[in-house]
Amino acid sequence: MEKSASATRRRLLGALGATGLGWLAGCAGDAADQPATTTGTARATPTATPVHADYETTVVRVETESGERLGSVTAAIADTSSLRFTGLSETESLPPDRGMLFVYSTVADRTFVMRGMDFGIDIVFADADGRITTVHHAPAPGPDEDGSEQRYPGRGQYVLEVNRGWTTERGIGSGDVLRVEL
């Protein structure tokens, strides 16, 4: 079953890449949402910093509607309920060239939290076509907080989490598009 789900995810990623549709991800999500696929062995790009060895990875590019490149990261793919629940909460820090892409089977209203986070992140929601619908700039939880009360809602099928300020530094916002390289 794992092999079949992994193959399904690769076909889905391939179809999105072939048609130019974008992707995005995030670090929390709906446990009831069925995964689009399951993960297997990591496929990091040769120059990527190894951070999430148990996750498959992909390069996520962010572009304007007209195709101007705004930035890119190598993203760990969180496409199961378990991987999405954990998200970046077990990550001490994130190199500037890394992120996490949360993948869901459908577009829906979702709320991400900062549960167990050690650093601030930008949470980028995108629709089925990869068009960014919402960007949140979430600070790290305070010293006496676990982050569960920090709630960031949005609508999307994909959520991309990157270091806090990454989207601002690159001028990324609603209407821009996330694209995946295979």
Phi, psi and omega in degrees: 000319180300317179298317180295317180294321178297318178296321178298316181296317179298321177296318179297314178298317179299317179296318179294318179296318183293328181264000178079015179281151184265170179227153165206168184208177185205192189239014173214186177166187183270116181297332183284342181292131180288139180293146176288329180199182170241165181259166177223231182285145180295140175239065183288149174289153186304327183264001183286144175284125180290117180236312183243076187299334182272002182251146166288155180230162175210158175271127177250122176256145175244129182229159170287171177302329181274001176098004178289127182285128180255332180171169177207154176218155168272123186245134169289139183263117177255099187233015172236161179304317181295312180295321179292322180296317179290315179050226180266008185296338178258019181252124181287322178202166183233121176302155184297341181262014185235161176198187175225132180252120177265129186241127178240162182280342181216163171282135179199165172286131183224155175231126177257149178235168181257029183308120175070015183280144178255355183209160179281153181220160166263135180245116188246115178266140178222150180280188183297336179267001181086002180287127182291128180256328184207143172231127175246145176248097188262119177286160175297149176300152178289175184300328181253023182239150176257357177090351182295335181274347178276106186245133183230102183274155175188174179239129179178173173254339181229146176224129178250130175247131179221171178303144180301131180097347181301315182290322180295315180300333184254001179069032183270135179202188179306138180097335174290169189233136174266135179230149181247140174259136178258000000 
